[in-house]
Amino acid sequence: NINITGSALIPEVAKGPAACKIGNQYTQAVKATSGQIQCRLPPALQGEAYHGQVDFYYTLDGEIWAQVVQGFTYYQQPTIDSIVPKFISENGGKLRVQGQNLVANFYGATPVCKIDDNIVAAEYAGANEIDCVFETVVFNNEDNHYLQISLNNASFTNKTEDTQINIFKVSSMKPPAGLIEGGTQVIIFSLTLSLTHY
């Protein structure tokens, strides 16, 4: 869905339904209030491989159309090829993601990374690479956890076996101190909250 927000969008007397038009495709609004119009957009007429901008219009009354100046951009959904490392702590960490179509080069792009309900801005690390840096992570109670990517902060990549990650929580460390000369063997005990086999 696409949301158009503003004030006094719906007049007191509407002559027809609110709607959106992208290129020459018309779609009726699925939600229309005084502050928001929501439309579900159709696939790009140019096909699945299309990436580009098209004209976008909306109407409040079914008769008079207004153009959204920046238009609307269709893009290909990113795909995730690999995640390194395949685990993260509740205290956060950095995950390096390699994949395809990771560059968000359109107006209003907001590339983000997501684990459960935790969302952070994606940081570009190079060609076809982004970093997802989580300060802390609050995990849901599901058995499996996944890393997902979105270029518009709305349409996220699918959850697959390749995007499943290990979640761990450090329960204790022994010994908690050691000699300044070094050489102390430290054992970290962790409570694994989910397990991915790879």
Buried (B, 14 or more C-beta within 10 A) or exposed (E): EBEBEEEEBBEEEBEEEBBBBBBEEBBBBEEBEEEBBBBEBEEBEEEEEEEEEBEBBBBBBEEEBEEBEEBBBBBEBBBBEEBEEBBBBBEEBEBBBBBEBBBBEBEEEEBBBBBBEBBBEBEEBEEBBBBBEBEEBEBEEEEEBBBBBBBBBEEBBEEEEBBBBBBBEEEEEEEEEEEEEEEEEEEEEBEEBBEBEE
